[in-house]
Amino acid sequence: RAADRALEANVYRIPRENVDSSALISVGYSRRLCALEIEFHDGSIYRYRGIPVTVYLELQAAKSKAVYYNGRIR
């Protein structure tokens, strides 16, 4: 059912990995949801839907994750 899928998408936890960044604490990606989840140093957690896996991989490989986030995701 559509309602069940919508509820699941809202409560589905995306495992995140810690990253070395001045602004980001951790990032995670769900291939099933095509969603990128980012935790920031201020404690906020954002989930971005419709993100291709390539963006997640580029973010993980970026020398400056904060710069990549500001230029490509935000």
Phi and psi restraints in degrees (value plus and minus 20) as a CYANA .aco file:
   2 ALA   PHI     -83.3   -43.3
   2 ALA   PSI     -61.0   -21.0
   3 ALA   PHI     -82.5   -42.5
   3 ALA   PSI     -58.9   -18.9
   4 ASP   PHI     -85.9   -45.9
   4 ASP   PSI     -61.1   -21.1
   5 ARG   PHI     -85.4   -45.4
   5 ARG   PSI     -59.8   -19.8
   6 ALA   PHI     -84.5   -44.5
   6 ALA   PSI     -62.9   -22.9
   7 LEU   PHI     -83.8   -43.8
   7 LEU   PSI     -64.6   -24.6
   8 GLU   PHI     -81.0   -41.0
   8 GLU   PSI     -60.6   -20.6
   9 ALA   PHI     -83.1   -43.1
   9 ALA   PSI     -51.5   -11.5
  10 ASN   PHI     -99.0   -59.0
  10 ASN   PSI     -45.9    -5.9
  11 VAL   PHI    -130.4   -90.4
  11 VAL   PSI     -26.9    13.1
  12 TYR   PHI     -84.9   -44.9
  12 TYR   PSI     102.9   142.9
  13 ARG   PHI    -107.8   -67.8
  13 ARG   PSI     108.3   148.3
  14 ILE   PHI    -116.9   -76.9
  14 ILE   PSI      97.0   137.0
  15 PRO   PHI     -80.3   -40.3
  15 PRO   PSI     114.2   154.2
  16 ARG   PHI    -136.5   -96.5
  16 ARG   PSI     131.6   171.6
  17 GLU   PHI    -132.8   -92.8
  17 GLU   PSI     119.6   159.6
  18 ASN   PHI     -84.0   -44.0
  18 ASN   PSI     124.7   164.7
  19 VAL   PHI    -149.7  -109.7
  19 VAL   PSI     137.5   177.5
  20 ASP   PHI    -110.4   -70.4
  20 ASP   PSI      84.3   124.3
  21 SER   PHI    -176.7  -136.7
  21 SER   PSI     131.8   171.8
  22 SER   PHI     -97.0   -57.0
  22 SER   PSI     -40.8    -0.8
  23 ALA   PHI    -138.9   -98.9
  23 ALA   PSI     -50.2   -10.2
  24 LEU   PHI    -123.7   -83.7
  24 LEU   PSI     121.8   161.8
  25 ILE   PHI    -115.9   -75.9
  25 ILE   PSI     -69.0   -29.0
  26 SER   PHI    -169.5  -129.5
  26 SER   PSI     136.1   176.1
  27 VAL   PHI    -158.0  -118.0
  27 VAL   PSI     129.7   169.7
  28 GLY   PHI    -168.3  -128.3
  28 GLY   PSI     140.7   180.7
  29 TYR   PHI    -160.8  -120.8
  29 TYR   PSI     118.8   158.8
  30 SER   PHI    -133.8   -93.8
  30 SER   PSI      94.8   134.8
  31 ARG   PHI     -87.4   -47.4
  31 ARG   PSI     -53.4   -13.4
  32 ARG   PHI     -84.9   -44.9
  32 ARG   PSI     -61.5   -21.5
  33 LEU   PHI    -114.5   -74.5
  33 LEU   PSI     -29.0    11.0
  34 CYS   PHI      31.7    71.7
  34 CYS   PSI      29.3    69.3
  35 ALA   PHI    -148.2  -108.2
  35 ALA   PSI     118.2   158.2
  36 LEU   PHI    -128.2   -88.2
  36 LEU   PSI     110.7   150.7
  37 GLU   PHI    -140.2  -100.2
  37 GLU   PSI     111.6   151.6
  38 ILE   PHI    -148.6  -108.6
  38 ILE   PSI     111.9   151.9
  39 GLU   PHI    -126.4   -86.4
  39 GLU   PSI     112.1   152.1
  40 PHE   PHI    -125.1   -85.1
  40 PHE   PSI     142.6   182.6
  41 HIS   PHI     -82.4   -42.4
  41 HIS   PSI     -43.1    -3.1
  42 ASP   PHI    -101.0   -61.0
  42 ASP   PSI     -17.9    22.1
  43 GLY   PHI      75.7   115.7
  43 GLY   PSI     -30.3     9.7
  44 SER   PHI     -97.3   -57.3
  44 SER   PSI     129.8   169.8
  45 ILE   PHI    -147.5  -107.5
  45 ILE   PSI     106.6   146.6
  46 TYR   PHI    -137.9   -97.9
  46 TYR   PSI     121.2   161.2
  47 ARG   PHI    -139.0   -99.0
  47 ARG   PSI     106.1   146.1
  48 TYR   PHI    -131.3   -91.3
  48 TYR   PSI     101.5   141.5
  49 ARG   PHI    -113.6   -73.6
  49 ARG   PSI     136.2   176.2
  50 GLY   PHI      53.4    93.4
  50 GLY   PSI       6.1    46.1
  51 ILE   PHI    -115.4   -75.4
  51 ILE   PSI     105.4   145.4
  52 PRO   PHI     -87.4   -47.4
  52 PRO   PSI     129.7   169.7
  53 VAL   PHI     -79.7   -39.7
  53 VAL   PSI     -48.1    -8.1
  54 THR   PHI     -80.9   -40.9
  54 THR   PSI     -55.3   -15.3
  55 VAL   PHI     -85.1   -45.1
  55 VAL   PSI     -62.8   -22.8
  56 TYR   PHI     -81.0   -41.0
  56 TYR   PSI     -65.9   -25.9
  57 LEU   PHI     -84.9   -44.9
  57 LEU   PSI     -59.6   -19.6
  58 GLU   PHI     -85.9   -45.9
  58 GLU   PSI     -59.3   -19.3
  59 LEU   PHI     -81.7   -41.7
  59 LEU   PSI     -66.2   -26.2
  60 GLN   PHI     -81.7   -41.7
  60 GLN   PSI     -54.7   -14.7
  61 ALA   PHI    -106.6   -66.6
  61 ALA   PSI     -31.6     8.4
  62 ALA   PHI     -84.2   -44.2
  62 ALA   PSI     118.8   158.8
  63 LYS   PHI     -82.0   -42.0
  63 LYS   PSI     -64.5   -24.5
  64 SER   PHI    -137.7   -97.7
  64 SER   PSI      85.0   125.0
  65 LYS   PHI     -86.4   -46.4
  65 LYS   PSI     -53.7   -13.7
  66 ALA   PHI     -85.8   -45.8
  66 ALA   PSI     -62.7   -22.7
  67 VAL   PHI     -85.2   -45.2
  67 VAL   PSI     -63.9   -23.9
  68 TYR   PHI     -81.7   -41.7
  68 TYR   PSI     -65.4   -25.4
  69 TYR   PHI     -78.5   -38.5
  69 TYR   PSI     -67.8   -27.8
  70 ASN   PHI     -84.7   -44.7
  70 ASN   PSI     -54.7   -14.7
  71 GLY   PHI    -108.3   -68.3
  71 GLY   PSI     -48.6    -8.6
  72 ARG   PHI    -136.0   -96.0
  72 ARG   PSI     -43.6    -3.6
  73 ILE   PHI    -132.4   -92.4
  73 ILE   PSI     -69.4   -29.4
